[in-house]
Amino acid sequence: MTRRRSESDGRQRRDSGGHGRYEPQAVYHLAEHVKRRGVDLGSAIGPWRAARRRVRKPGRTSAHAIPVITNQRTELVMESAERAADVAGLLNWCGVHDLEPVPELRPPAAGQAEAQPEAQREAQP
């Protein structure tokens, strides 16, 4: 498995057999920044909890469980137990109770993100 950085938006994805896996680097950096400022994300009160989901057969790292975060309605797979604890704490600290995903959301192509605000400005009186 290799990591590559997207030219258009700077986010990292892992290549695994042609499937890209989103890695929320901005969320990870924000959690680290908040922790460096002295916030104890582990004590943040809210619905999000770090957990482990058992898998039927061990994965490529021989793991029998994968780290996840959940609010009992939504479950997100994390890359490590430490990241799961940080992201769950950050969501709680920020007061986020639910996530409403946008199906098939993709970032705009390079250059398209800059052109769109310009087109919106032209459309305004």
One Martini backbone bead per residue (centre of mass of N, CA, C, O) as a GRO file, in nm:
protein
  125
    1MET     BB    1   0.097   0.036   0.023
    2THR     BB    2   0.038   0.366  -0.082
    3ARG     BB    3   0.115   0.707  -0.091
    4ARG     BB    4  -0.073   0.996  -0.204
    5ARG     BB    5  -0.083   1.316  -0.344
    6SER     BB    6  -0.298   1.540  -0.431
    7GLU     BB    7  -0.279   1.797  -0.653
    8SER     BB    8  -0.556   1.960  -0.595
    9ASP     BB    9  -0.583   1.921  -0.241
   10GLY     BB   10  -0.356   1.755  -0.049
   11ARG     BB   11  -0.477   1.492   0.000
   12GLN     BB   12  -0.472   1.174   0.128
   13ARG     BB   13  -0.420   0.853  -0.025
   14ARG     BB   14  -0.474   0.515  -0.054
   15ASP     BB   15  -0.346   0.246  -0.220
   16SER     BB   16  -0.590  -0.031  -0.291
   17GLY     BB   17  -0.657  -0.173  -0.565
   18GLY     BB   18  -0.777   0.122  -0.678
   19HIS     BB   19  -0.854   0.229  -0.396
   20GLY     BB   20  -0.954   0.505  -0.227
   21ARG     BB   21  -0.861   0.656   0.088
   22TYR     BB   22  -0.966   0.868   0.312
   23GLU     BB   23  -0.765   1.129   0.474
   24PRO     BB   24  -0.818   1.350   0.748
   25GLN     BB   25  -0.574   1.564   0.792
   26ALA     BB   26  -0.712   1.817   0.909
   27VAL     BB   27  -0.827   1.674   1.158
   28TYR     BB   28  -0.561   1.577   1.276
   29HIS     BB   29  -0.431   1.859   1.303
   30LEU     BB   30  -0.645   1.984   1.482
   31ALA     BB   31  -0.615   1.788   1.718
   32GLU     BB   32  -0.317   1.852   1.774
   33HIS     BB   33  -0.352   2.154   1.824
   34VAL     BB   34  -0.548   2.132   2.063
   35LYS     BB   35  -0.362   1.963   2.243
   36ARG     BB   36  -0.125   2.173   2.252
   37ARG     BB   37  -0.332   2.382   2.402
   38GLY     BB   38  -0.459   2.171   2.645
   39VAL     BB   39  -0.669   1.981   2.539
   40ASP     BB   40  -0.878   1.718   2.664
   41LEU     BB   41  -1.025   1.501   2.453
   42GLY     BB   42  -1.095   1.257   2.649
   43SER     BB   43  -1.306   1.460   2.826
   44ALA     BB   44  -1.508   1.497   2.622
   45ILE     BB   45  -1.846   1.562   2.582
   46GLY     BB   46  -2.031   1.298   2.412
   47PRO     BB   47  -2.123   1.058   2.160
   48TRP     BB   48  -1.831   0.996   2.099
   49ARG     BB   49  -1.651   0.681   2.034
   50ALA     BB   50  -1.404   0.469   2.084
   51ALA     BB   51  -1.341   0.164   1.896
   52ARG     BB   52  -1.386  -0.191   1.816
   53ARG     BB   53  -1.403  -0.394   1.525
   54ARG     BB   54  -1.473  -0.693   1.440
   55VAL     BB   55  -1.334  -0.943   1.233
   56ARG     BB   56  -1.361  -1.234   1.068
   57LYS     BB   57  -1.076  -1.177   0.935
   58PRO     BB   58  -0.771  -1.113   0.912
   59GLY     BB   59  -0.579  -0.882   0.799
   60ARG     BB   60  -0.280  -0.761   0.674
   61THR     BB   61  -0.203  -0.719   1.005
   62SER     BB   62  -0.360  -0.943   1.181
   63ALA     BB   63  -0.616  -0.813   1.261
   64HIS     BB   64  -0.926  -0.854   1.464
   65ALA     BB   65  -0.943  -0.533   1.467
   66ILE     BB   66  -1.094  -0.209   1.422
   67PRO     BB   67  -1.083   0.121   1.429
   68VAL     BB   68  -1.343   0.332   1.570
   69ILE     BB   69  -1.618   0.557   1.541
   70THR     BB   70  -1.910   0.640   1.754
   71ASN     BB   71  -2.283   0.736   1.798
   72GLN     BB   72  -2.483   0.477   1.725
   73ARG     BB   73  -2.527   0.563   1.398
   74THR     BB   74  -2.221   0.610   1.336
   75GLU     BB   75  -1.938   0.471   1.146
   76LEU     BB   76  -1.578   0.511   1.164
   77VAL     BB   77  -1.285   0.449   1.015
   78MET     BB   78  -0.962   0.411   1.144
   79GLU     BB   79  -0.608   0.386   1.150
   80SER     BB   80  -0.621   0.429   1.472
   81ALA     BB   81  -0.671   0.444   1.807
   82GLU     BB   82  -0.558   0.729   1.847
   83ARG     BB   83  -0.725   0.866   1.625
   84ALA     BB   84  -0.999   0.788   1.735
   85ALA     BB   85  -0.976   0.943   2.003
   86ASP     BB   86  -0.926   1.222   1.878
   87VAL     BB   87  -1.180   1.249   1.695
   88ALA     BB   88  -1.393   1.200   1.907
   89GLY     BB   89  -1.303   1.436   2.090
   90LEU     BB   90  -1.334   1.661   1.880
   91LEU     BB   91  -1.635   1.628   1.821
   92ASN     BB   92  -1.722   1.678   2.112
   93TRP     BB   93  -1.580   1.956   2.158
   94CYS     BB   94  -1.747   2.083   1.900
   95GLY     BB   95  -2.056   1.961   1.909
   96VAL     BB   96  -2.080   1.699   1.740
   97HIS     BB   97  -2.347   1.464   1.684
   98ASP     BB   98  -2.370   1.466   1.364
   99LEU     BB   99  -2.343   1.310   1.045
  100GLU     BB  100  -2.386   1.433   0.699
  101PRO     BB  101  -2.348   1.283   0.426
  102VAL     BB  102  -2.227   1.312   0.095
  103PRO     BB  103  -2.290   1.172  -0.184
  104GLU     BB  104  -2.029   1.161  -0.393
  105LEU     BB  105  -1.811   1.344  -0.285
  106ARG     BB  106  -1.609   1.583  -0.465
  107PRO     BB  107  -1.357   1.751  -0.546
  108PRO     BB  108  -1.251   1.986  -0.726
  109ALA     BB  109  -1.086   2.060  -0.979
  110ALA     BB  110  -0.829   2.200  -1.091
  111GLY     BB  111  -0.934   2.544  -1.115
  112GLN     BB  112  -1.243   2.521  -1.049
  113ALA     BB  113  -1.247   2.660  -0.768
  114GLU     BB  114  -1.167   2.947  -0.881
  115ALA     BB  115  -1.394   2.985  -1.104
  116GLN     BB  116  -1.656   2.977  -0.941
  117PRO     BB  117  -1.648   3.250  -0.784
  118GLU     BB  118  -1.631   3.422  -1.040
  119ALA     BB  119  -1.907   3.335  -1.158
  120GLN     BB  120  -2.069   3.438  -0.914
  121ARG     BB  121  -1.989   3.737  -0.937
  122GLU     BB  122  -2.106   3.780  -1.229
  123ALA     BB  123  -2.411   3.702  -1.140
  124GLN     BB  124  -2.403   3.948  -0.979
  125PRO     BB  125  -2.531   4.285  -0.954
   0.00000   0.00000   0.00000
